Amino acid sequence: MKPLLIALLIIFCVHFSNAQTTPQDTTKIGYELGEDEYEINDTIQLPEILISKEKLDPEARKQFLLLQSRVYKVYPYAKVASERLTNLNKGMANLKTNKEKKKYFKIVEGYLSNEFEAKLKKLSRKQGQILVKLIHRQTGTTTYELVKTLKSGWKAFWSNTAASLFDINLKTKYAPYTVNEDYLIETILFRAFEAGRLQNQKPAIVIDYDTLNDSWVKRAENLKK
């Protein structure tokens, strides 16, 4: 049995190349995650996905909804992180004396400690993993490098070590062209931007979705041979 993500890959490749869909529901998602992330409190209407006249099986649909919900939850955090980083870099560039830079640097440290790290700790393990990827997508820099640059290398090391205890590697990069889950995340974002569910912020990483999708369609076709 092929891994679930590979199955989802084939499903969505076929869907985007020749599947029939119903109109996208643009209402606010009615989905709340409990501690185990399997708590469904309402029905989520998705476009109908057809493959050889068969709908997506319940388990695959459930797993995709979980991934979609995680992306919806953490993308705004990544977007804010990118905006704040841009402002912080501009502010640092305008400073001239070491005294001013040292004072500003402490403000940056406070931001990381009170906002970024605090929010990361509140997320579930899987949400944290996706957030790290999306921060790289939006900033072009890994979370580890951000901490290393704005704090010390030693602090970055320990931040990464602590995160690793929860299976969160702060050095992880977003790679939709090579990692199947990242491709699915990009698909979720693409559809969410089109439907107005999420506000699109230009990523630091260049991504051509049509080219990306075509590359995975070809992989899916090769898997079926």
N, C-alpha and C positions, 0 to 999 in steps of 0.2 A: 504494500500500500504506500503510495507516495505521500510525502509530508503534506500537511494541510495547506501550508503556504503555497506549495507548488500547485496544489489543486485550485486554490484561489487564483493563482496566477493565470492558469489556463482559462478559468471561468471569466476573468475580467478581460483577458486578451481577446477572447471570442466575443465577449459582450461589446467591447469598444470597436471591434472591427465589423461585426455584422449582426449583432443582436437587436431585437426589437425592445423598446422600453416604453413604459407609461410615463406621463409627465412627472417631473421632479416635484416632490412636496417641499415647499420652502418654509414651512412653519417651524417653530423652535423645536428642537429635538426633545422628545419626552422620555428621556432615559437618565436614570440616576444610578451611580455606581456605589455599591456598598463596599465593605472591606474586602470581600472576596471578588468584587467586580462582576458578579453574576446576578445582580438584583435588577429585575426589569419591572418598573412601576407603570409603564404605559406602552402603547404600541407605537413602533416607529415605522412609518410608511416609506419604503424604498422603491425605486423604479424596479419593475419586474424584470428579472434576468432570465433569459431563455437560452438554452443550449440543446440543440437537437430536440426542441419542443419539451424539454424538461427544465423545471425550475431548480434554483439553487437549493441543495438539500438543507434541512433545518440546522444541522450542526455547523456546516460551513457558513451559513447565514448568520448564526449566533456569533461565531468567531469574528466574522467581518464586522458585525455591529459593535463588538467589544473594541476592536481596533479603531473603528470610526469614532466611537465615544471618547477613547483616550486621546486621539488626535484633536478632536474638537475641544477637549478640556485644556490641553497643554499648549496648543498653537498660540493662543493669546499671550501666554507667558513668554514664549520665544520672541514674539513680535515686540513686546515691551522691552525685553532684554536688548534687542537690536537697537531700538530707539534710544534707550538709555545709554548704551555703549557709544552710539554716534554723538550724543550730546556730551558725554564725558570726554571723549577724544577731542571734540571741538573746544571744550572748556580748558583742557590741559594745554592745547596748542596756543591759547591766548595768554598763558601765564609766562612771565619772564624770569622772576627770581626763584631761587631754590626754596626760599621760605614760603612763597605762594604755592609752589608745586607740592611741597611737603604737607601744607595745610589741606590742599585740595585732594591729595592722595589719601588722607585720613577720611575725608568725606566719601571717597570712592570705596574705601575699605568698609565704612559703615553701611553703604548701600549694599555691598556684596553680602555682608553678614546679616543685615536686618531684612533684606528683601529677597535676593536671589537664593541664597543658601537656605533661608527659612522656608521658602515656598517649595524648594526641591525636596526638603525633608518631609513635607506634608503630603507629597504625592505618593501614590502606590509605586511598587517596584517597576511595573511595566510602564506606567505613566512617566516615571523618571527617566527610563531608558529612551522613550520617544522624545521627551523634552530635550535631552542631551543632543539627539540627532537634529532636532529642529533648530536648536540654537546654532549649531554648525551651519545649517541651511541658511539661516537668516543673517548670520554675522560673518560666515566664512572662516571662523575660528572655533576650535574645539573648546568645550567648557574648561578643560584642563589648562589650555593655553591662556584663556581669559583670566583664570584665577592666578596662574603663574605670573602673568604680566602685571596684574593689578595688586598682587600680593607678593609673596616670596615663593621661590621654587620649592622650598621645604613644605610650606603650607599647601601648595598645590599637590605635592606628593601625598600628604596625609589626607587631603580632601578626596583624592582618587582612591586611596587605600580604603577609607571609610565607606565610600560609595560602592566599592567592589564587594563589600560584605553583603550588599543587597543586590548584587548582580548589575550594578550600574557603573560602567566604565566611562569616566569623564573624558577619555581620549577618543571616544567613538566618533567617527565622521559619518555624515549623511551621504549615502552612495546609491541613489536610485537606479543607476545604470548597471550596477552589479549585484546589489542586495535585493532579494525579492520583497522582503517586508518594506523596505524603503520605497520601492516602486508602488506598492499598494498604498503607502502613506501619501505619496505624491498624487496618486489617483484620487484618493479621498479629498486632498486639498484642492485639486483641480476642479472636482465636481462641486465642492463647497464654495469655492470662489465664484463659479459660474452661477450657482443657485443663490448667492448672496448670504449664505449661512456664516461665512467667515470673511473678514476684511482682508483683501489681498495686499501683502507687502512684498515688494520686489526682493527676491532672495539675493544673497551675496554670491551664491553659486549659480552659474548659468545652467538653466534647465529648459530644454525645448521639449514640451510634453509630447508632441506628435512624433518626434524622433525617438523619444524614450519609449513610448507605447509601441511603435513599430519594432523596436529592437526586442521587446519582450514578446510580441506576437510571433516573431520568427523563432524565438526560443521555444515557445509553446508548441509551434508547429513541428519543430525538430523532436520534441519530447514525444509527440504522438506517432512519429515514424517508427 
